[in-house]
Amino acid sequence: MRKCSLKLRPVCLIACGIFCCAALAVTGLYVYTRNYNAAMHMHPTWAPSRAFYRARPTWVPETEQSYLVRSSFTVEKKLPKLRIPHIIHQSWKTWDLKPFQVQWQKTWIENHPTWTYKFWTDKDNRKLIAEKFPQFLSIYDNLPSPIERADCARYFYMLEYGGVYFDLDFESLKPLEPLLEPVQVGLGYMTQNTSHPLSIPNAFLASVPGHNFWWYVIKHVLRNYESGLVDRGDPLRVSGPYMIKEAVHDYQSTSLKKDLTIFPQTQVYGVDYNWYADPNMQHLFSICHASDPSFNSTQCKMHFPDAYSITYWSGDLTWGG
């Protein structure tokens, strides 16, 4: 390379600086694009760290950020058909259960004597995340509500072990094998009004291990946690029924949607939660609602001959003290 004359040296220095800046910018864009595109096609068991989101340009509008997060989890890997393992998962803060919880808990063990029963405490849940899904641990620890952490843990039960999960206010009415025989991943409607935003709770889950659907669920938890579009302290929206409904809609837009079964309310939940506001059904809801003075589980069960399980909606009793 020829040397610049003394007179032209300032011009050369400026030109050289512009060239170097341009080269760095092109290189950076290439590296970012390559890494980002790679992330779009990662294995379904990958979950992004919070740093992944922060690495994206801050000038992308928030709605576009949500779209990019959604796109990064579009997993359409077809899995072999498996059977749901005979594992029942239930969880609570500690082993200190209320008498009615113990009573309903026993029905699951009695009706499924050959199944594995796994009971999880909050301490067990954190250990599961730390050991099996460490990339999610910092987010798990920073979720502001213990209900949000419990919600997330049950999705990871399904990913790691498969089986079924039921809240502790469910009673088992008969063995689950006939219900689950053809199912890969299952949820249930809690109401006949299937368009209701809370119509698919996370109080019942069923799955083969490692099913893609649960990564769609985790994606939505991450989106709600990171985006600021919802109150982080609202479990219904961050990790509960509102989120599940969105994840179902997302998953049903893929080619794998036939893998997802949503059971009618009469088979899994029994009692339609919306009956509490229906004058024609309030009596039935009262005898099926654990905290109601008219509660009578024997009479309640007579109304649901096709149900494999039934919930008595005892959240106000359990979380209330």
Residue, then its C-alpha position, 0 to 999 in steps of 0.5 A: m500500500r502506498k503511503c499518504s503524503l503529509k498533506l493528504r494524511p488527515v483525509c486518509l485517516i478519516a477514510c480509514g476510520i469510516f472503512c473500519c466502522a463499516a467493516l465492524a458494523v457488517t461483521g456484527l450484523y452477520v454474527y447477530t443474524r447468524n446467532y439469532n437465526a440459529a436460535m430460531h431453529m434450536h432443539p425443542t428442549w432449549a429455552p432462552s435465557r433472559a440474556f437472549y431477550r436483552a441481546r435483541p435491539t432495543w429499538v424493536p417495538e414491543t409488539e414486534q418483540s412479542y412476535l419474535v419470542r413467539s417465533s423463536f419457539t415454533v417447534e413442529k418436530k413430529l414425535p413418536k406416538l407414546r403412551i402416557p406413563h402411569i404416574i400421578h403428580q400432585s403438589w402443595k407448599t409442604w407435606d402439611l395437608k388439610p384433612f379434606q386434601v388427604q381424603w381426596q388424595k387417597t382416592w387417587i392411590e386407591n383407584h390406581p394401585t399400580w401407578t406411581y404416585k409423586f407428591w411435590t413440595d415447593k422445595d422439591n419443585r425448585k430442585l427439579i428446575a435446578e437439576k433438570f431445567p437450570q436455564f429456567l431457574s433464574i426466572y423461576d426464582n424471580l417469579p413474584s407469586p408462589i402460585e406462578r412457581a407452582d404453575c410452572a413446576r407442573y409443566f416441567y413435570m409433564l416435560e420430564y416425566g409425563g403422566v397426569y397432574f391433578d390439583l388436590d381438590f380433585e377426587s378420583l372416581k374411577p381408573l383413568e386408563p380408558l380415558l387416556e388410552p389414545v391421548q398424547v397430551g390432554l387438558g380439560y374444559m372446566t365449563q361448557n362455555t369453551s370460548h370463556p378465557l378461563s375455560i381451560p385451567n391448569a388444574f388437570l394435565a396429562s402428557v407423554p414425557g417431552h411433548n412439544f406442547w409444553w414448550y409452547v406453554i413455557k414460551h408463553v410464560l416467558r413472554n408474559y414475564e418479559s414483555g411487561l404486557v401483563d402484571r407479573g404478580d397475576p398468576l392467572r395471566v402469567s402462568g395460569p388459565y389465561m396463558i394456557k388458553e393462549a398457548v393452546h391457540d398457538y399450538q393449534s395453529t401448527s401441524l401437530k394440533k391433532d396431538l392435543t386433546i381437550f376433554p369435556q367438562t363432564q369427564v374431568y372437572g364435573v362441576d361447571y364453574n360458571w354455574y355459580a352465577d346461573p340461577n338454574m344451576q346454583h343449587l347443584f354448584s352449592i352441593c359441589h362447592a367445598s366451602d358452601p354450607s350445602f356441600n355434599s360430595t355424595q349427592c354431587k357425584m350422582h350428577f356426573p356418571d361419566a366423570y373420571s374425576i371431579t373437582y370441588w373448587s376448594g381454592d378458597l379453603t386451601w389458599g385461605g389458610 
